Amino acid sequence: MTSTHKVGAIGAERPYGVLHAKEPGSAFTKCGQRAINWPVFWDRPFHAQLKGACHKCATGVRRRRGEVTADLYATNPASDAQ
């Protein structure tokens, strides 16, 4: 898990802001943001259900795990009508 900022005492830092998923060694999050200097929280796994999780990162993680169905990518007729 990564985030643009961290808060807390040294040794007890925690993410602050939107939570993103990032592959080890990658300079980019699953949603495509450049995150080369963002803090990484190795002890905190990214879960798509986390409050504050980036929706695009969550979808990317679900897709990689095979949990995404075609329904997530279909357009929503109700939102298209607005």
C-alpha positions, 0 to 999 in steps of 0.5 A: 500500500502507498499513499502521498503522505504519512503521519504518526511517530517514527516507527508507527507511521500510517498512510494519510490520504487516498490509499493506492496499490503499487507493485514492488519495484514499480514507479506507478500505482495501479491507477497510473499515478507516478508514485516514485517518492511516495511512502510505502507501507509494507506492513499494511496490505492493500485491500479493495474494500478499505475505506479511502482506497482508490477506486481505480487501484481497487479495480486493478487489484480485483482484475489481477486476482480474477475477481472482476466481472464484465459488469464493472466495465459496463456503462451504467445507463442511469449515469449516462442519462444525467 
